[in-house]
Amino acid sequence: MAKSSPEIENLSPATRLVAAGREYSEHGIVNPAVYHASTILFPTYQALIDRAQEYTYGRRGTPTLRALESAVATLEGGHAAKICPSGLATVTTALLSLLRTGDHLLVTDAVYGPTRLFCDTMLKRLGIETTYYDPLIGAGIAGLLRPETRVVYCETPGSQTMEVQDVPAIAHAAHEAGCLTVLDNTWSGGRYFNAFAHGCDVSLQAATKYIVGHSDAMLGTITATEAAWPLIKDGYETLGQHAGPDDVFLALRGLRTLDVRLERHMKNALIIAKWLAECDEVDEVLYPALPGARGHAIWQRDFTGASGLFSIRLKPASEASLAEMLDGLALFGMGYSWGGYESLVVPFKPHRVASEWPEGAPYLRFHIGLEDPEDLIADLAAGFARLRAA
Ligand SMILES: *Cc1c(COP(=O)(O)O)cnc(C)c1O
C-alpha cells in the first residue's frame, strides 16, 4: 500500500510517526480497528468476478494491515511496504523476490547469523551463489561485482560487531553495475538511517525489535523504491506472506512511541558505553555513537541517531568468571532479540569468512533499555566485581 498522502513527507519524522497510517481509522476512533479476517464477502456475482473492491481476501490485506504498511512506508521514506511474520521472513522474502537461479549475491560478512544460514543453504540449493565481503569495503565492492551479480546486501552497523558500512559508496557502485542494494535497517529502527536517501532499493527491518518495542510480538517489514516494488510485491504475494492482526496492532501501537523510546535508548546507551569504556575489564566498546569508537565518523555522517544496541570486547577472562558476572545480574536479562523496553546482555563469538576479527577474548552484546542508567551501572559494576573475584 502506498504511503498515506504526499503532504506527510513534509512533516518532521516525529510528527510523521504520529500521523502515519491514521487514514485507515474510522468513526473518529483514533486507532484503526483490529480486523480478524479470512473470508471477505462480495455483494454480487459481478463484483466477485471483477474483484471490484478494496479488500478481497484476508491474506491480501485488511485496513489494519494497510495502516501498518502505510505507516512503515512513511517512516522509512520508501514507496510502499509489506509486513512479514518475522524479521527473518522479510529477509528471505526479499531475497527470493529479487533473485533467480544463476544470480550472484554479495553479503556483508557481519550479517545477522540466520541470514547467512539462508544464503548458505536454501539460496545455494536454488543455484544462487553468495560471496561474503568485508563490511568496511566501501567503494571497493566494485571489485567483487560480476556480470551475474544481482543484489548487494548490507547491514549497518553489523550484527554483533557493529561495523558501520559506507552504504552510499556501496549502493553507488552497485547501481553503476545495474545491481540492487538491500539493507537490513533494523538497528536504526528506520528512524535514524534513511536507507533510500543513501541509495538503497530495499530496506528491511525486524519490527520485532524497535517498532514493536515491547518484546511481545514478532514481525518484519520490507520497504522498497517504486522501481523495486513490483518484484517485492509479487514475491510477497506468491510466497503467501501475511501477518496476524493482533501483532500488526502491537506494531502500530509501538510505532507511535518509537521516536521517544529511541531517544531514551540512545541517551542511556551513551551513558553506559562511556562508563564501560573506562572500566579496566573492558578492552573495547563497539558503539558507533561513542566518540572515538570504530565507525564513529561514518555514523556521524550518515545517521541521525543511535539505538540502544552495542557490544564490548572484554579483556581475556575465564568462562567461569564470565558466568559469575552474568548469572548475578539483576537488571540485565540474558536472551535473544532486543529493542524492547528492558536491558539485555548476551555473549557472542564473531563469525567471519571474509574479514579479520580479533578472537580469544569474550564479547558481550548489550541492549540498553529504558531503566535509569545509574541503576544499570550499579548492576554492571557489581558484575565486574564478581568477574574479578572469580
Ligand atoms: C532479530 C534480527 C533479525 C530477525 O528478526 P526476527 O524477527 O527475530 O526473525 C534480522 N536482522 C537483524 C539485524 C536482527 O537483529
The ligand as a MOL file (V3000), in Angstrom:
LIG
                    3D

  0  0  0     0  0            999 V3000
M  V30 BEGIN CTAB
M  V30 COUNTS 15 15 0 0 0
M  V30 BEGIN ATOM
M  V30 1 C 16.4600 -10.0080 15.0130 0
M  V30 2 C 17.0200 -9.6570 13.7110 0
M  V30 3 C 16.5120 -10.1960 12.5360 0
M  V30 4 C 15.4440 -11.2580 12.5240 0
M  V30 5 O 14.2570 -10.8560 13.1330 0
M  V30 6 P 13.2290 -11.9110 13.7600 0
M  V30 7 O 12.0020 -11.1330 13.9570 0
M  V30 8 O 13.8780 -12.4180 15.0110 0
M  V30 9 O 13.0520 -13.0210 12.7440 0
M  V30 10 C 17.0560 -9.7630 11.3430 0
M  V30 11 N 18.0510 -8.8660 11.2980 0
M  V30 12 C 18.5600 -8.3290 12.4170 0
M  V30 13 C 19.6630 -7.3280 12.3100 0
M  V30 14 C 18.0710 -8.7130 13.6520 0
M  V30 15 O 18.6060 -8.1920 14.7560 0
M  V30 END ATOM
M  V30 BEGIN BOND
M  V30 1 1 1 2
M  V30 2 1 2 3
M  V30 3 2 2 14
M  V30 4 1 3 4
M  V30 5 2 3 10
M  V30 6 1 4 5
M  V30 7 1 5 6
M  V30 8 2 6 7
M  V30 9 1 6 8
M  V30 10 1 6 9
M  V30 11 1 10 11
M  V30 12 2 11 12
M  V30 13 1 12 13
M  V30 14 1 12 14
M  V30 15 1 14 15
M  V30 END BOND
M  V30 END CTAB
M  END
